Amino acid sequence: MGPITDPIRVVASDLDGTLLGHSEASPRSIAVLHRLQNLGIKIVLASGRPSRAMIPVVEQTGIQGLSLCCNGALVFDAHQRKIIKKYSIPTAVVRAMVAKLRHELEGGVYFGAESGAEFRCEPGYYSKRKQFVDHSYVIQDAMTFANDSDPDATVEKLIVLHPTLPAEELYHILLKILDGDEWRSAVKITWSNVFFVEVSAVGVCKGSSLAALCEAWGVDKKEVIAFGDMPNDVEMITWAGRGVAVKNAHSDVLAVADEVTLSNWDDGVAVVLEDVVRNLEAEATNN
């Protein structure tokens, strides 16, 4: 499918590996995002990152509006440091999954959890990932991550870490272990880096949360352009009227994208958005 030319009202982009190079957006990307905002276009940053890791990107880019964190499980206002909506995994599902994977996975398994603005993890998880846990955290057993009697003890993203298996291999193993209807109707499993697998409530992903925002804004999916690079971007890319993969994207994303732009290192997102801006400015001039 070739590029779609419907007027754009919403731009949604993944961060790591898509909009960002190392950990920041380039001046070129920031400039075009601000041009879009000045034209009244809504910018939605959509990431597997938790809310605390979204804040530096929003501050660096100066983007206004809402962001999607934890693969869409959190709708977040970074400027107000406020979680607008949480899509949580039911407590019973979290506990059943922890018990199931502990039983099935040889060689051990460690769990972490994004819980609102808080990060929870087991001692084993912390010992394996402590060099990356450069923020506040709570050490506890995974069976107590979620608690129905405590409104703050929710799990929006359950993180599954194996001591030796890379994420993609662990992902396929989890799909086999959790192959029954009771699991398929309860959780969504994905991955976005080489370290761990990410679990959300069923039906929760970047695409579903973006769709909910656009419905609230009265925006049709034909008026949305979305960018991504990893399997956790697939639903967002396929839902948007114009789904764009960066050249460095995973094969799953390249397979479903409407078009492919340059890599994140070559400002692929900015290249496409500069063309969007030109079209919008030309349309405004003609009207």
C-alpha positions in Angstrom: 0.0 0.0 0.0 1.4 3.4 -0.9 1.3 6.6 1.2 -2.2 7.8 2.2 -2.9 11.5 1.6 -5.9 12.2 3.9 -5.4 15.3 6.0 -3.4 14.6 9.2 -4.8 15.7 12.6 -2.8 13.4 14.9 0.8 12.2 14.8 1.8 9.3 17.0 5.3 8.0 17.4 7.2 5.5 19.3 10.4 6.8 21.0 13.4 4.4 21.3 14.5 3.2 17.9 12.0 5.4 16.1 11.9 9.1 17.0 15.0 9.0 19.2 18.6 8.3 18.4 20.4 7.4 21.6 18.1 9.0 24.2 17.1 12.3 22.7 15.3 13.6 19.7 17.4 15.5 17.1 17.0 19.2 16.5 15.5 18.4 13.1 12.8 16.2 14.7 12.0 18.7 17.4 11.7 21.5 14.8 9.1 19.7 12.7 7.1 18.5 15.7 6.8 22.2 16.8 5.8 23.2 13.3 3.0 20.6 13.5 1.9 21.7 16.9 1.7 25.3 15.6 -0.6 24.0 12.9 -2.9 22.5 15.5 -1.8 18.9 15.0 -1.9 16.7 18.1 1.4 14.9 18.9 1.1 11.6 20.9 4.4 10.1 22.1 3.7 6.3 22.5 6.2 4.1 24.3 6.8 1.0 26.3 8.5 3.4 28.7 7.0 4.1 32.1 5.7 7.5 32.9 8.9 8.6 34.8 11.0 7.8 31.6 8.6 9.8 29.4 9.1 13.0 31.3 12.7 13.7 30.1 11.7 13.2 26.4 8.7 15.6 26.8 10.9 18.2 28.5 13.6 17.9 25.8 11.1 18.1 22.9 8.7 20.6 24.4 5.8 18.5 23.2 2.4 19.4 24.6 -0.5 17.0 25.3 -0.9 13.4 26.4 1.5 10.5 26.1 1.0 6.8 26.1 3.3 4.9 28.5 3.7 1.2 29.3 2.6 0.2 25.8 -0.7 2.1 26.2 -1.5 0.9 29.6 -1.0 4.4 31.0 -2.3 7.7 29.6 0.0 10.3 31.0 0.2 14.1 31.2 3.9 14.7 31.6 3.6 18.4 32.2 1.3 18.0 35.1 3.0 14.7 36.2 -0.5 13.2 36.2 -1.7 9.8 35.2 -5.0 10.3 33.3 -6.0 6.7 32.9 -4.8 3.3 33.9 -5.6 0.0 32.1 -4.5 -2.5 34.7 -4.1 -6.3 34.7 -6.6 -7.9 37.1 -4.9 -8.9 40.4 -6.0 -12.6 40.0 -4.5 -12.7 36.5 -1.2 -11.3 37.7 -0.9 -13.9 40.5 -2.0 -16.8 38.3 0.5 -15.8 35.6 3.4 -15.5 38.1 2.6 -18.9 39.6 2.2 -20.5 36.1 5.5 -19.1 34.8 7.4 -20.0 37.9 6.2 -23.6 37.5 6.8 -23.9 33.8 10.1 -22.0 33.1 13.2 -23.9 33.9 16.2 -22.0 35.1 14.1 -19.5 36.9 12.2 -16.4 36.1 12.1 -12.9 37.6 9.3 -10.3 37.6 9.1 -6.6 37.7 6.0 -4.4 37.4 5.0 -0.9 36.4 2.4 0.1 39.0 1.1 3.5 38.2 4.1 5.8 38.8 5.8 3.2 40.9 8.2 0.4 40.0 8.0 -2.9 41.8 10.4 -5.9 41.4 11.6 -9.1 43.0 15.0 -9.4 44.5 16.1 -11.6 41.6 15.0 -9.1 39.0 16.8 -6.3 40.8 20.1 -8.3 41.0 20.0 -8.9 37.3 19.0 -5.4 36.3 20.2 -3.2 39.1 22.5 -1.2 36.8 19.4 0.0 34.9 17.2 0.6 38.0 18.3 4.2 38.4 15.0 5.3 39.9 12.9 4.7 43.0 11.7 1.1 43.4 10.0 -1.3 45.8 11.4 -4.8 46.3 8.7 -7.3 47.0 7.4 -10.8 45.9 5.6 -10.7 42.6 2.6 -12.4 44.1 2.0 -9.1 46.1 2.6 -6.7 43.2 -1.2 -6.2 42.8 -3.7 -6.0 45.7 -7.4 -5.3 45.2 -7.6 -3.7 48.6 -5.1 -1.0 47.7 -6.0 1.2 44.7 -2.3 2.1 44.2 -1.2 -1.5 44.1 -2.1 -2.2 40.4 0.0 -3.7 37.6 -0.2 -2.0 34.2 2.8 -3.8 32.8 4.2 -7.1 34.1 7.8 -7.5 33.1 9.1 -11.1 32.7 12.9 -11.6 32.8 14.7 -14.9 32.3 18.4 -15.2 33.4 19.6 -16.6 30.1 17.0 -16.3 27.4 16.7 -13.2 25.2 13.4 -11.5 24.9 12.3 -12.7 21.5 13.0 -16.3 22.4 11.3 -15.9 25.8 8.3 -14.3 24.0 7.7 -17.3 21.9 8.1 -19.7 24.9 5.5 -17.6 26.8 3.1 -17.8 23.8 3.2 -21.6 24.0 2.9 -21.7 27.8 0.0 -19.3 27.9 -1.8 -20.7 24.9 -5.1 -21.5 26.5 -8.3 -19.5 26.1 -8.1 -18.4 29.7 -4.8 -16.6 29.0 -5.6 -15.3 25.5 -8.7 -13.7 27.0 -6.8 -12.1 29.8 -3.4 -10.8 28.7 -1.5 -9.2 25.8 2.1 -10.3 25.5 4.7 -8.4 23.5 8.4 -7.3 23.6 10.3 -4.2 22.6 14.0 -4.9 23.6 16.3 -7.8 23.9 16.1 -8.1 27.7 12.5 -8.9 28.8 8.9 -9.7 27.7 6.1 -7.2 28.6 2.6 -8.2 29.6 -0.5 -6.0 29.6 -4.2 -6.6 30.1 -5.9 -8.1 27.1 -6.8 -5.6 24.4 -4.4 -3.0 25.8 -1.7 -1.8 23.5 -0.5 1.4 21.9 -3.0 1.0 19.1 -6.0 0.6 21.4 -5.1 3.5 23.6 -4.4 5.7 20.6 -7.8 4.7 19.1 -9.5 5.7 22.4 -7.8 9.1 22.5 -8.7 9.8 18.8 -12.3 8.8 19.5 -12.5 11.2 22.3 -11.0 13.9 20.1 -13.4 13.1 17.2 -10.5 12.1 15.0 -10.9 9.4 12.4 -8.1 6.9 12.0 -7.6 8.0 8.4 -6.4 11.3 9.9 -3.7 9.6 12.0 -0.1 8.9 11.0 1.9 6.6 13.3 5.6 5.6 13.4 7.2 2.6 15.0 10.0 0.0 14.9 9.3 -3.0 17.3 6.6 -5.6 17.7 4.8 -3.6 20.4 4.2 -1.0 17.7 2.4 -3.3 15.3 -1.2 -2.6 16.4 -0.6 1.2 16.3 0.9 1.0 12.9 -1.9 -1.1 11.5 -4.7 1.0 13.1 -3.5 4.3 11.9 -4.6 5.5 8.5 -0.9 5.9 7.6 1.5 3.5 9.3 5.2 4.2 8.8 8.1 1.9 9.8 11.6 3.2 10.2 14.2 1.4 8.1 15.7 -0.3 11.2 12.4 -1.7 12.3 11.8 -5.3 13.2 10.5 -7.5 10.3 7.1 -7.8 12.0 6.7 -4.0 11.7 8.1 -3.7 8.2 5.6 -6.4 7.1 2.5 -4.3 8.1 3.6 -0.8 7.5 2.1 1.3 4.7 5.5 2.7 4.0 9.1 2.6 5.2 11.2 5.7 5.9 14.8 6.2 6.8 16.2 4.9 10.0 15.9 6.6 13.3 19.6 7.6 13.0 18.8 9.4 9.7 15.8 11.3 11.1 13.3 9.1 9.2 10.4 10.3 11.2 11.3 13.9 10.6 11.7 13.3 6.8 8.1 12.1 6.6 6.7 14.8 8.9 8.4 17.6 7.0 6.4 16.4 3.9 3.2 16.3 6.0 3.9 19.9 7.1 4.4 21.1 3.6 1.1 19.5 2.5 -0.7 21.1 5.5 0.8 24.5 4.8 0.0 24.3 1.1 -3.6 23.3 2.0 -3.9 26.3 4.4 -2.6 28.6 1.7 -5.1 27.3 -0.8 -8.0 27.8 1.6 
